[in-house]
Amino acid sequence: IHHQPMHPHALQGHVWPQALHTPPAVVHSPNPFQPQPFAQAPMGLTAVQYQLPAAPVQHPAAPNQHARPPTPQPQWPDEAWHVRAAPSGLFGSPPPTPRMEQVWKYVYDFKTRCWTPVRTSVCIEPMPFSEGANRTAHYMTDQNGQMWVAKAHRTPAPKEDVFREVAMMALCQWFATHYNARNPPKRVTFVDAFVIGRDSGQYMACEEWMPGRFKKYNNNGGWRDLDRNTPHAFAHFTYAFSRGRCMVVDIQ
């Protein structure tokens, strides 16, 4: 989301509240952005509100007398093997497949402005299959065998940044719902996203994996590709619908 700092009604900044120390449960939260009241915003538009939940404390459990069978290892897409084989030096022989690990999965509910932590198992490919200016993208498979993309920051970043990225995805979907309700020629959707917290202290933003090539049509610097109209029409809609408070760009 590209905020318009020069607009008189633009967001003026935010203060991150401290994490709540609560057990795994629904976490309610105030608004961290501290904007001016959105009294004139249509349809009750409000800024994304969320509070970072602290990682729940794990208590030692009694020994399990009935051990679970081994979790089946994921089947990575073909292109992943080329990336994973490169550093091995074995001329195409991939390194051992990573094992499943226990993580905390944080799901954001835009309607209630709440984060819900759930303990789950995932398998994350250590070698990225794609890299951007700020983040690397890794294949991830959950305990049900579904493929996801886990994005990690190249340099250590505050966990608030990761939670904010996923919260903004929910806000983008909210804009898309109102945009699609006006029956445009082409509809706009955003993939589901959530945050995972690893026991190592790393937080990653995860979204649904989709095959294919992706092309960017605009950015927050004013550049745009005129081959398509829908990305720019949607960006303009988000600016007008929020009365100049937000603009969704970097659309692919």
NURO-62725 format. One line per 8 residues: for each residue x, y, z of C-alpha. Coordinates in Angstrom, 1 decimal, decimal comma. Layout:
BEGIN
X Y Z; ...
***
This chain:
BEGIN
0,0 0,0 0,0; 1,4 3,4 -0,9; 0,3 6,1 1,5; 0,2 9,7 0,2; 2,3 11,7 2,6; 1,6 15,0 0,9; -2,2 14,6 1,0; -3,8 16,6 3,9
-5,7 13,5 5,0; -2,8 11,0 4,7; -1,8 8,9 7,7; 0,6 10,7 9,9; 2,5 7,7 11,3; 2,0 5,0 13,9; 3,2 3,8 17,2; 3,6 0,1 17,7
1,9 -1,1 21,0; 3,7 -3,7 23,0; 2,9 -7,4 22,5; 0,1 -9,0 24,6; 1,2 -11,8 26,8; -1,7 -14,1 26,4; -2,1 -17,8 25,8; -3,0 -19,1 22,4
-6,4 -17,5 21,8; -8,0 -14,7 19,8; -6,0 -11,6 20,4; -7,9 -8,3 20,3; -6,0 -5,1 19,5; -6,2 -1,3 19,2; -5,3 0,7 16,1; -1,6 1,2 15,8
-1,7 3,8 13,1; -3,3 6,5 15,2; -4,9 8,3 12,2; -7,4 11,1 12,2; -11,0 9,9 12,6; -12,4 8,6 9,3; -15,7 10,4 9,8; -16,1 11,2 6,1
-14,9 7,8 4,8; -17,5 5,8 2,9; -18,7 2,5 4,1; -17,1 2,9 7,5; -13,5 2,7 6,3; -11,0 2,3 9,1; -7,3 1,8 9,3; -6,0 -1,7 9,8
-6,0 -2,5 13,5; -3,9 -5,2 15,0; -1,8 -6,1 18,0; 1,2 -8,5 17,8; 0,5 -11,6 19,9; 3,4 -12,8 22,0; 4,6 -16,3 21,2; 2,7 -18,6 23,6
4,8 -20,3 26,2; 5,2 -24,0 25,6; 4,7 -26,2 28,6; 6,4 -29,7 28,7; 4,0 -32,4 27,8; 3,8 -35,9 29,2; 5,6 -38,6 27,1; 3,5 -39,8 24,3
3,0 -43,5 24,5; 1,7 -43,7 21,0; 4,2 -42,1 18,7; 2,8 -40,5 15,5; 3,9 -42,1 12,2; 6,5 -40,1 10,2; 5,1 -37,1 8,4; 5,3 -37,6 4,6
7,8 -35,2 3,0; 6,5 -32,7 0,5; 6,9 -32,9 -3,3; 8,5 -29,7 -4,4; 7,8 -28,2 -7,8; 10,3 -29,2 -10,5; 11,9 -25,7 -10,6; 12,8 -26,0 -6,9
15,2 -28,9 -7,5; 17,3 -26,8 -9,9; 17,7 -24,1 -7,2; 18,4 -26,6 -4,4; 20,8 -28,6 -6,5; 23,0 -25,6 -7,4; 24,9 -25,2 -4,1; 25,4 -28,9 -3,6
28,1 -29,3 -6,3; 26,9 -32,7 -7,2; 25,8 -31,9 -10,7; 22,1 -32,0 -10,2; 21,8 -34,1 -7,1; 19,5 -32,3 -4,7; 20,5 -32,0 -1,0; 18,3 -33,8 1,6
14,7 -32,6 1,8; 14,1 -30,4 4,8; 12,1 -31,9 7,7; 8,8 -30,8 9,1; 9,1 -28,2 12,0; 6,7 -26,9 14,6; 5,7 -23,2 14,1; 3,1 -20,7 15,3
0,7 -19,7 12,5; -1,0 -16,3 13,0; -4,2 -15,7 11,0; -5,6 -12,2 10,7; -9,4 -11,5 10,7; -10,0 -8,2 9,0; -13,6 -8,0 10,3; -12,7 -8,4 14,0
-9,1 -6,9 13,7; -7,8 -9,9 15,6; -4,8 -12,3 15,3; -5,4 -16,0 16,1; -2,2 -18,1 16,8; -2,3 -21,8 16,0; 0,4 -24,4 16,5; 1,1 -26,3 13,3
3,8 -28,1 11,3; 5,4 -26,9 8,0; 8,3 -27,8 5,8; 10,3 -24,8 4,5; 12,8 -25,1 1,7; 16,0 -23,4 2,9; 17,1 -22,3 -0,6; 14,9 -19,5 -2,2
13,3 -20,1 -5,6; 13,0 -16,3 -6,2; 14,6 -13,2 -4,8; 13,5 -9,5 -4,6; 15,1 -6,3 -3,5; 14,1 -6,8 0,1; 12,9 -10,4 0,5; 13,5 -14,0 -0,6
10,7 -16,4 -1,5; 10,8 -20,1 -0,3; 8,6 -23,0 -1,0; 6,7 -24,2 2,0; 4,4 -27,2 2,5; 2,0 -27,5 5,5; 1,0 -30,6 7,3; -1,9 -31,2 4,9
0,4 -31,1 1,9; -0,7 -27,7 0,6; 1,9 -25,6 -1,1; 2,6 -22,0 0,1; 5,3 -19,4 -0,4; 7,1 -18,1 2,7; 8,8 -14,8 2,3; 11,8 -13,8 4,5
13,5 -10,4 4,8; 17,1 -10,3 3,5; 18,2 -8,3 6,5; 16,8 -8,7 10,1; 13,5 -6,8 10,3; 11,2 -6,1 13,2; 8,4 -8,7 13,4; 5,9 -5,7 13,3
6,8 -5,3 9,6; 5,9 -8,9 8,8; 2,5 -8,6 10,6; 1,8 -5,3 8,9; 2,4 -6,9 5,5; -0,2 -9,5 6,1; -2,7 -7,1 7,6; -2,3 -4,9 4,5
-3,1 -7,9 2,3; -6,4 -8,2 4,2; -7,0 -4,5 3,6; -6,3 -4,9 -0,1; -8,9 -7,7 -0,3; -11,4 -5,4 1,4; -10,8 -2,8 -1,3; -11,2 -5,5 -3,9
-14,5 -6,6 -2,5; -16,0 -3,2 -2,9; -14,3 -2,8 -6,4; -15,8 -6,0 -7,6; -19,2 -5,1 -6,3; -19,3 -2,4 -9,0; -19,1 -5,0 -11,8; -15,9 -4,0 -13,5
-14,8 -5,7 -16,8; -12,1 -7,6 -14,9; -12,3 -8,6 -11,2; -9,5 -8,2 -8,7; -8,6 -10,7 -6,0; -5,7 -11,1 -3,5; -4,3 -14,4 -2,2; -4,8 -15,5 1,4
-1,9 -14,7 3,7; -0,7 -15,4 7,2; 2,3 -15,1 9,4; 4,4 -18,0 10,8; 6,7 -17,7 13,8; 9,6 -20,2 13,9; 11,2 -21,4 17,2; 14,4 -19,6 16,0
12,6 -16,3 16,4; 12,2 -15,7 12,6; 8,8 -14,4 11,3; 7,8 -15,0 7,7; 4,8 -13,8 5,7; 3,2 -16,6 3,8; 0,8 -16,7 0,9; -0,8 -19,2 -1,4
1,5 -20,6 -4,0; 0,4 -20,1 -7,6; 2,3 -21,4 -10,6; 3,2 -19,2 -13,5; 5,1 -16,0 -14,2; 4,2 -12,7 -12,6; 4,4 -9,2 -14,1; 4,2 -5,9 -12,2
2,1 -3,2 -13,7; 2,7 -0,3 -11,4; 4,6 0,8 -8,3; 4,6 3,5 -5,6; 7,1 5,7 -7,6; 4,6 6,6 -10,3; 5,7 4,1 -12,9; 3,0 2,1 -14,7
2,8 -0,4 -17,6; 0,0 0,6 -20,0; -0,5 -2,8 -21,4; -3,4 -3,4 -19,0; -6,1 -1,1 -17,6; -7,4 -3,0 -14,6; -4,4 -2,6 -12,3; -4,4 1,2 -12,7
-8,2 1,4 -12,5; -8,1 -0,5 -9,2; -5,3 1,7 -7,8; -7,3 4,8 -8,7; -10,4 3,3 -7,1; -8,6 2,6 -3,8; -7,4 6,2 -3,7; -10,9 7,6 -4,4
-12,8 5,2 -2,2; -10,5 6,0 0,8; -10,8 9,7 0,0; -7,0 10,0 -0,5; -5,9 8,1 2,5; -4,6 4,9 0,8; -3,6 3,7 -2,6; -2,9 0,1 -3,5
0,0 -0,3 -6,0; 2,7 -2,9 -6,9; 0,0 -4,9 -8,5; 1,0 -8,0 -10,4
***
